[in-house]
């Protein structure tokens, strides 16, 4: 296999440290978390205490001023082990960066240290029941009032970390007549009157992830909670477009790591499982199928690693990120399906990691923008049609 050159010895030392954390604080509990539908809140504080949250934030805000590859290591390790209940990536590399990049000095000082410590769990509320991937079509409104505050109304769904969330970056229309150019981002805190959390959603996969609905009924959001202050009013859509490539790359990272784990589990299973007096791995069909899958995952990993190099250089463009997201997640689902087949009846049993990985993988082709939307983005970058 092609040797990876993306990570330094320091990254690999961090990987070993995070694996030990997973073995101690996550592995013994994840099955129970899947049953209850959410991870225990305490694991967030433990992760913060150990420096595993928001590592890429500057030290003045509680981070380690580390490059994004440290967070990539975490994403890979959680996906490799199938610990899909932890929303660390979204918290550390989506929510916190919005505040770091666009927040006012006061917003950064107020929220970032608490996100880094795990005292606050962050979420971002984009998707609505009737909009899906169409961010321009959101209906939630935040209308400015005489005192300068915003009156927020609307609902969001499929929100990762939603049930645990203490701080939510909410996408809403501050100028409903202006379309995408009337979109802003508001910082909504747990406890604000009119902000309610719906039921935890029961999903095909990601059973331990506290995905939920959020409701905003005349929530009065102070003017100082407009992300970026008045300079960013009605500029939220631009912020979203700037950050979505990195979000989509994170999905690609998780997809490739999960696909490789699926192959590894299947190699081990087929070597041990006897059929007609010989291991399943001894059959030519098994060997060739696994060889095909490993080849495709190797290709995907090389491409994703190159994209991550571009991320570290701030050179990754939207179309390339969309390519990575759509192709790796399609591949992930293909790999999981083939690996379930090679497990036979046991591949349908929830106690086997390949079964859970099969269920967990399916959403990767949907969230972060559906793969159909990714192809639309790519085609437009090619100068092809579309409005």
N, C-alpha and C positions, 0 to 999 in steps of 0.2 A: 504494500500500500504506500501511497505517497506520504512522505513525512510532512507533518504540519509544521510550519515555521511561523505561525501567527503569534504564538505565545512564548513569553520569556520564561526563564526559570522562576522568576517571582510569581508569574501567573500560575505556574504549575504548583508552586508551594501553596498558593492561595487555594487552588483546587483541592489539594490534600486536606487543608484546614476545613474547607467547606464540607467535604465528604465526611469528616469526623463529626461536624456539627449535624449533618443529616442523620448519620448513624445514631447519634445520641438523642436528638431533639425531634426528629421527624419520623424515622423508620418505625419506632415502636408504636406510633400513634396514628399513622396515616389511614390505616384500615378503619379505625374507629371514627376518624374524621369523615371518611366517606359515608359511613352509616349515619352520622348526625348532620351531614350536609354543610359543614364548615370546619375550618381548623380552629384550634383553641387560640384565643386571643393572646395568651401568654407567649406563644412562639414568636410573635412579632417583636415583643420586648426583648426576648432572648436573642433574636437575630440582630436587633439594634445594639444590644450590649456587646455583641461580638464583632461589630463593624460590618455586618453583612447587609445593611440597608443603605442605599444612597451613597455608595462608596465613591462615585464619580463627582459628588458635590465638593466644592471647595472646603477646606478645613474650617474656615470661619463659620460655616453653616453646619458643622458636625460630620462632614464627609471626610474622605481620605485624599481628595484631589487625585483620585486614580483615573486611569483611562477606562473607556467603556468595556475593554476586554475583560476586566475583572467581573463585570456584570454578565458578560457573555459566558464566562466560566460557570457562574451560578445557573444561568438558564440551561446550559448544556447538562449540568449535573442533575438538576431537578428533573429534566426531561428524560435523561438516561435512566434514572431510577423510577420514573413513573409517578413522581410526587407532584401531581398537577393541582393540588389544592392550594399551594402557596402562590399568592399573587405578588411576589416580591418584585418581579420584573416590571410590571405595570406601575407599581408604587415608586420604585427607584429610578426607572428609566423612561417613564412617560409622564407621570404626575409631577414629580419633583423637577424635571427639566423645564416643564411649562413655566413653573414659578421662577426657576433660576434664569431662564432666558427672557421672560417677559414681565416678571413681577417688579413691583416698585421695591426700593430698598426696605421699606417697612414690611411689605409682604414677605420678602425673603427672610428677614430677621424673625418674623413671627412664626412662620410655618416650616421652613426648611430644617432647622434643628430638631423640631418635634417629629418630622418625617424620618429623619436620620436615626433618631433614637428608638423609633417604634411607638412612641407615645401617641402618635397619630397614624392612622391607616388612610392612605390616599386612594381615590378613585377618580375616573373621568367619565362624565355622563354625556355621551353623544347620541347614541341610538334611541329612537323613539318607536312606539308601537307601529306607526304607519310610515316610517321613513327608511329603516334599514341602512343601507350603504349611502343613501342620498342625503348627505349632510346639508346640502343647500335647501332641502325641503323640510327642515325641522320646524315644528309648530310652537315650541316653548317660547314664551316671551318674557322679557325683563324690561318693563317700561319705567323710565325715569320719573320720579315723583318731585313734588315741589321742594322737598328738603334735600334733593340730590340722591336719595336712595333709589333702589330699583325694586319694583314689585314683580316678583318672579312667579310665573304660573306655567304648569305643564307637567309632563310625566316622561320618564325615561325607563328603558327596559334593557335586560341582558347586561347589567352593570357589574363587571368584575370587581370584587372587594366591596360590593355595594352594601351588604348587610353589616360588615364590620366598619365601614367607612366613617371616619371622623371629619374628613375634608374632601369635598367633591368639586372638581373643576366642571362646571355646568355650561354647556353650549346652549345659548339662547339668542333670540332675536331682540336686539335693543331698538332696531328700526325695522319693524315687520314689513314695511312697504319696499325695502331696498334689496330684498333677496339676500344673496350671500354677502353683499356689502353692508348688510345691517346686522351681522352676527358679532356677538361678544362672548367673552368667557368670564364667568363669575365664580368666586370662591365661596362655596356654601359650607357652613360648618354644622356638625351634629348639634342639635339642640335649638337651632333657629326655628322660631314658631312657624308652623305651616309646612315644614320639611318632614316628610314621613317616609319610612321604608316599607315597602310591600313585602310579600312573602318571599322566602328564598325559593328560587325556581328549581324545579326538579328536571334534571337534564339527562340526555342520553349518556354523556360522559362528564368528565371533570366533576365527579360527585362530591369532592371535598371543597370545591371552590364555591365561596358564598356569593354566587351570582343572584342579583335581586332586582326588583323594580324600585324606582324612586319616584316620589310624588312631591310636587311643589304647589302649594295652594296659598296664594297671596303671601309668599315668603318675602319679607322686607330685607333686602340685602343692602348693607351700608355701602355708600359710594366708595369707601376705601377697599371694598372687596371686589371691585371690578379689576380683573387681572390686568396689571400694567397701568392702572389708573386711567384718567380721561384720555390720555394719548392713544390708548388702544381700544377706545369705544368704537364699535362697528368694524374692527379689524381682526376679529377672532378667526374668521375663515382663513385669512392669510397665515395666522399662527398654526392653525390645524394643518394646512398644506405643507408648511415647513417641517413639521414634526412627524407627519405620517410615514415618510420613507424609513425613518429609524424604527418606528413601531412595526412596520411591515418586515423589516430585517430581523427583528426579534422573533417574529413568528417563524421566519425561515430557519433561524438558528435552532429553535426548539423542534421544528419539523425534522431537520436532518439528524439531530441528536436522538430523537425518539425513534426514527427509522433505523438508525444503526443499532440501537438497543433491541429493537424488534428482531433484527437479523441475528444478533448475538444470542438472544434467548432461544431462537429457533434452531440455530446451529447446535446449541447444547441439548435441546430437547430431541432433535432428530438423531443425534449421536447416541443418546441413551435409550430411546424408544425402540423396542424390537417389534418387527412385523414380518411374518413368514420366515422367522428364524434369523433375521439379520436386522441391523439398525436401519431406521428409515433413511438415514444419511447415506447408506450404501446404494440406494437406488439412484440411477442416473437422473431421473426426473428431479429428484430432490437436490442433487448436487448442482445440476444445471440451473435450476430455478434460483437457488441461493447465490450462485455465481452471477447470474443476471442482475439480481437485486443489489448485490454488493457493488457491482460495477456502477450502477446508476447512482447509488448513494455516495460512492467515492467521487463521481463527477459532480454531484450536488455539493458535496463538502468543499471541493476545490473552488467552485464558483462562489459559494457563500463566504469562504475565507477571504477571497479576493474582494468581495463586496465589503467585508468588515475592515479590510485595509483602507478602502476608500472612505468608510465611515470615520476612521481615526484621522484621516486627512481632510475631513469635511468636503469630500468630493463625490459622494454617492448621490446620483440623480434619481428623481422620482421613478422614471421608467425602469431603470435597472433594479431598484428595490422592488418594484411591482413584479418584474420577471422572477426575482428570487422568491418572493412570497408565493406566487401562483404555482411555479413549477415544483418547488420543494414540497408544498403541501399536497399537491396532486400526487407526487411521488410517495410521500409518507402514507397516504391512504392506500395506494397500490401495494406498498410493502406490507402494511399491516394486514391487508386482505389476504395476500399470498401466504404470509406467515401463519395466520389463523388456519388456513387450509392445510398447511403442513403439520399443524398440531392435531388435525383431525377433530374428534369430538371434544377433546380437552381444550381446544382453542375456543370453544363456546362457553367454557366454565369461568365464572368471574374470579375464581381464586388464582387463575393463571395471569401473569402480568400482560401477556400478549392480548388477552381479551379486553382488559381495561384500556390498554394502549390503542386498540382498535376503536373503541368507543370514544376515547379522548381525542383521537386524531381528526375526527370528522369535522369538528368546528373550525379547524385551522383553515379550511377552504372557504369559510364564511366570514369570520370576524376579521377586523382590520381592513374591511372592504372585501367583498366577495371576489372570487377568482375571475368572475366575469367582468367585474369592474377593473381588475388588474389588467385584463386584456384590452379593455377600452382605453386605459391610461397608456399602455404600450403602443397601441395603434395610433393614438393621437400624436405621440412623440415621433412616430414614423411619418407624420404628415398625411395620414389617412383621414377619411371622412368622420362625421360626427358633429353634433352641434357644439 
